[in-house]
Amino acid sequence: MRHDDEQDPGTAALAAVAGLARTVDSLGRDVYTLNQAAKSTAAKADLKALARTVESLGNTVTSFEDLLARLTAKPAKTKASGDGEAEPVRSWLRLPEGDAAAVEAVLSELLPWMGLVYLRYATAREELPPCWLWHPEIVEELVWLMDAWTAAYEGPEASNKLVGDWHDRQRPGVTRRISEYAPSCDVLKHRDDAGQSAVTVPLAAEADPFVTWWATDRHQTGPEPTAAQIKAGRRGALAAVPDTAGGQR
């Protein structure tokens, strides 16, 4: 079936089916007319030939209808949970707290895969810091990269195209980002940082004025920061900020 490059294949197929249906209907009326008027051997032969043509066109219409159904059908979900819903993509950062079994299950897959696949690449070995397990962002990258590798090589839609994308784009991208996350980190640094809060959202406790501003007056530049907010929001967490008018230092 031919169609314009800018035309949706399903629309083109639907138009073809409609055209064929009209042709079949017209030929059917011709068959009825000839059947009523058939008086000679030649007319009967013509009638049989026309009947075969109608039958052939009918089969063609059926084939086009099947094609249209395939073109317009929604793709089947290849990864579904027990209730038929698609399973969420696995994430190290979203593993439930207190569920040691879930954490262990991920690492029991990730560690062998890293030795078998990821660290076979020289750039991966060079850029992975020895303290990578202390960096949740690095583990997150490696978990999704492992799952992408599994889908490319072993999943229901495994293909050379997915494998090529993994080699050409996904693995180099993860390796590059890992090198940016912890360029000079080592295990001793994590010993020195032990016991401290891993993540603090700046100004999280000072959000109320921003709620009012964005809800009612967002065309302005926002509330004036207080000295406490400046201190809490400074890069590098400076110990002291002078309490001066307008936030000047």
C-alpha positions as CSV (number, residue, x, y, z in Angstrom):
1,M,0.0,0.0,0.0
2,R,1.3,3.5,-1.0
3,H,0.6,6.7,0.9
4,D,2.1,10.1,1.2
5,D,4.9,10.5,3.7
6,E,3.0,13.2,5.5
7,Q,-0.2,11.0,5.8
8,D,-0.8,8.7,8.7
9,P,-0.7,5.1,7.6
10,G,-3.9,4.3,9.4
11,T,-5.7,7.1,7.6
12,A,-4.4,6.0,4.3
13,A,-5.5,2.4,4.9
14,L,-9.0,3.6,6.0
15,A,-9.4,5.5,2.8
16,A,-8.2,2.5,0.7
17,V,-10.7,0.3,2.5
18,A,-13.6,2.7,1.8
19,G,-12.7,2.9,-1.9
20,L,-12.6,-0.8,-2.3
21,A,-15.9,-1.2,-0.5
22,R,-17.5,1.2,-2.9
23,T,-16.1,-0.8,-5.8
24,V,-17.3,-4.1,-4.4
25,D,-20.8,-2.7,-3.9
26,S,-20.9,-1.4,-7.5
27,L,-19.7,-4.8,-8.9
28,G,-22.3,-6.6,-6.7
29,R,-25.1,-4.6,-8.4
30,D,-23.7,-5.4,-11.8
31,V,-23.7,-9.1,-10.9
32,Y,-27.4,-8.9,-9.9
33,T,-28.2,-7.2,-13.2
34,L,-26.3,-9.7,-15.3
35,N,-27.9,-12.5,-13.4
36,Q,-31.4,-11.2,-14.3
37,A,-30.4,-10.7,-17.9
38,A,-28.3,-13.8,-18.5
39,K,-29.8,-15.7,-21.5
40,S,-26.8,-17.0,-23.4
41,T,-23.8,-19.1,-22.7
42,A,-21.5,-16.1,-23.2
43,A,-23.5,-14.0,-20.7
44,K,-23.2,-16.8,-18.1
45,A,-19.4,-17.0,-18.7
46,D,-19.2,-13.3,-18.2
47,L,-21.2,-13.6,-15.0
48,K,-18.9,-16.2,-13.6
49,A,-15.9,-14.2,-14.4
50,L,-17.4,-11.1,-12.7
51,A,-18.4,-13.2,-9.7
52,R,-14.7,-14.3,-9.3
53,T,-13.6,-10.7,-9.6
54,V,-16.0,-9.6,-6.8
55,E,-14.9,-12.5,-4.6
56,S,-11.2,-11.5,-5.1
57,L,-12.0,-7.9,-4.3
58,G,-13.9,-9.0,-1.2
59,N,-10.8,-10.8,0.0
60,T,-8.7,-7.7,-0.7
61,V,-11.1,-5.6,1.4
62,T,-10.7,-8.1,4.3
63,S,-6.9,-8.0,4.0
64,F,-7.0,-4.2,4.2
65,E,-9.3,-4.3,7.2
66,D,-6.8,-6.6,8.9
67,L,-4.0,-4.2,8.1
68,L,-6.0,-1.2,9.3
69,A,-6.7,-3.0,12.6
70,R,-2.9,-3.7,13.1
71,L,-2.0,-0.1,12.2
72,T,-4.5,1.4,14.7
73,A,-4.1,-1.1,17.5
74,K,-2.5,0.1,20.7
75,P,0.9,-1.5,21.4
76,A,0.8,-4.2,24.0
77,K,2.5,-3.6,27.3
78,T,5.5,-5.8,27.5
79,K,6.1,-5.3,31.2
80,A,3.1,-5.5,33.4
81,S,2.3,-6.2,37.0
82,G,-0.3,-8.7,38.2
83,D,-3.2,-6.3,37.8
84,G,-2.3,-5.5,34.2
85,E,-0.8,-2.1,34.9
86,A,2.7,-1.3,33.7
87,E,5.4,-1.8,36.3
88,P,7.3,1.4,37.3
89,V,10.9,1.6,36.3
90,R,13.2,0.4,39.0
91,S,15.0,3.2,41.0
92,W,17.7,2.9,43.7
93,L,16.6,6.3,45.1
94,R,13.0,5.2,45.5
95,L,13.5,1.9,47.3
96,P,11.4,1.8,50.4
97,E,13.3,2.7,53.6
98,G,13.6,-0.2,56.1
99,D,13.3,-2.8,53.3
100,A,16.8,-4.4,53.5
101,A,15.6,-7.3,51.3
102,A,14.8,-4.9,48.4
103,V,18.2,-3.2,48.7
104,E,20.0,-6.5,48.8
105,A,18.1,-7.8,45.8
106,V,19.2,-4.8,43.7
107,L,22.8,-5.1,44.7
108,S,22.8,-8.8,44.2
109,E,22.1,-8.1,40.5
110,L,24.2,-4.9,40.2
111,L,27.5,-6.1,41.6
112,P,27.9,-9.2,39.3
113,W,26.7,-7.2,36.3
114,M,29.3,-4.5,37.0
115,G,32.1,-7.1,37.0
116,L,30.7,-9.0,34.0
117,V,29.8,-6.0,31.8
118,Y,30.3,-2.4,32.9
119,L,33.8,-2.5,34.2
120,R,35.0,-4.3,31.1
121,Y,35.2,-0.9,29.6
122,A,38.4,1.0,30.4
123,T,36.6,4.4,30.7
124,A,34.2,2.9,33.2
125,R,37.1,1.6,35.4
126,E,38.9,4.9,35.2
127,E,35.9,7.1,36.2
128,L,34.2,5.0,38.9
129,P,35.4,6.3,42.3
130,P,36.3,3.7,44.9
131,C,33.6,5.2,47.2
132,W,30.8,4.7,44.6
133,L,28.6,2.9,47.1
134,W,28.5,6.0,49.2
135,H,27.0,8.0,46.3
136,P,23.3,7.2,45.7
137,E,23.3,9.2,42.5
138,I,26.1,6.9,41.1
139,V,24.2,3.7,42.2
140,E,21.0,5.1,40.6
141,E,22.8,5.6,37.3
142,L,24.3,2.1,37.3
143,V,21.0,0.5,38.1
144,W,19.1,2.0,35.2
145,L,22.1,1.4,32.9
146,M,22.0,-2.3,33.9
147,D,18.3,-2.5,33.3
148,A,18.7,-0.8,29.9
149,W,21.4,-3.4,29.0
150,T,19.1,-6.2,30.1
151,A,16.2,-4.8,27.9
152,A,18.6,-4.4,24.9
153,Y,20.1,-7.9,25.1
154,E,17.5,-10.1,26.8
155,G,14.1,-8.3,27.0
156,P,11.1,-9.1,24.8
157,E,12.0,-6.3,22.5
158,A,15.7,-6.9,22.4
159,S,17.4,-5.8,19.2
160,N,20.6,-4.6,17.6
161,K,19.2,-1.1,17.6
162,L,18.8,-1.1,21.3
163,V,22.2,-2.6,21.8
164,G,23.7,0.1,19.6
165,D,22.0,2.8,21.5
166,W,23.3,1.3,24.8
167,H,26.9,1.4,23.5
168,D,26.7,4.6,21.6
169,R,24.7,6.8,24.0
170,Q,23.6,5.3,27.3
171,R,26.9,3.8,28.6
172,P,29.1,6.8,27.6
173,G,26.6,9.2,29.1
174,V,26.5,7.4,32.5
175,T,30.3,7.1,32.6
176,R,30.7,10.9,31.9
177,R,28.1,11.9,34.6
178,I,29.8,9.6,37.1
179,S,33.0,11.4,36.5
180,E,31.3,14.7,37.3
181,Y,29.5,13.5,40.4
182,A,32.7,12.7,42.4
183,P,35.8,13.8,40.5
184,S,38.1,13.8,43.5
185,C,36.3,11.8,46.1
186,D,37.7,8.9,48.2
187,V,36.7,6.7,51.0
188,L,38.5,8.8,53.7
189,K,36.3,11.8,52.9
190,H,33.3,9.7,53.7
191,R,34.8,8.8,57.0
192,D,35.2,12.5,57.8
193,D,31.6,13.2,56.8
194,A,30.0,10.3,58.6
195,G,27.0,11.1,60.8
196,Q,26.0,14.2,58.9
197,S,22.8,14.8,57.1
198,A,23.2,13.5,53.5
199,V,20.8,15.9,51.9
200,T,19.4,19.2,53.1
201,V,16.9,21.2,51.0
202,P,17.9,24.9,51.3
203,L,15.3,27.1,52.9
204,A,12.8,24.2,53.2
205,A,11.7,25.6,56.6
206,E,11.3,29.1,55.2
207,A,8.9,28.3,52.4
208,D,5.7,30.1,53.6
209,P,6.6,33.5,52.2
210,F,7.3,31.9,48.8
211,V,3.8,30.2,48.9
212,T,2.2,33.6,49.3
213,W,4.4,35.3,46.7
214,W,3.9,32.7,44.0
215,A,0.2,32.4,44.7
216,T,-0.7,36.1,44.8
217,D,2.1,38.3,43.6
218,R,4.3,36.4,41.2
219,H,4.7,39.3,38.8
220,Q,7.0,40.9,41.4
221,T,10.6,39.6,42.1
222,G,9.8,37.8,45.3
223,P,10.1,38.5,49.1
224,E,13.2,40.1,50.5
225,P,15.5,37.5,52.0
226,T,16.1,37.7,55.7
227,A,19.6,37.3,57.3
228,A,18.6,33.8,58.4
229,Q,17.5,32.9,54.9
230,I,20.7,34.2,53.4
231,K,22.8,32.2,55.9
232,A,20.8,29.0,55.3
233,G,20.9,29.5,51.5
234,R,24.5,30.4,51.0
235,R,26.6,28.1,48.9
236,G,29.3,26.5,51.1
237,A,27.3,27.1,54.2
238,L,29.2,30.2,55.6
239,A,29.1,30.3,59.3
240,A,28.0,34.0,59.6
241,V,26.3,36.6,57.5
242,P,26.2,40.2,58.8
243,D,22.6,41.5,59.5
244,T,22.7,44.5,57.2
245,A,19.9,46.3,55.4
246,G,19.0,44.9,52.0
247,G,21.1,41.8,52.6
248,Q,24.4,43.7,51.8
249,R,27.6,42.2,53.0
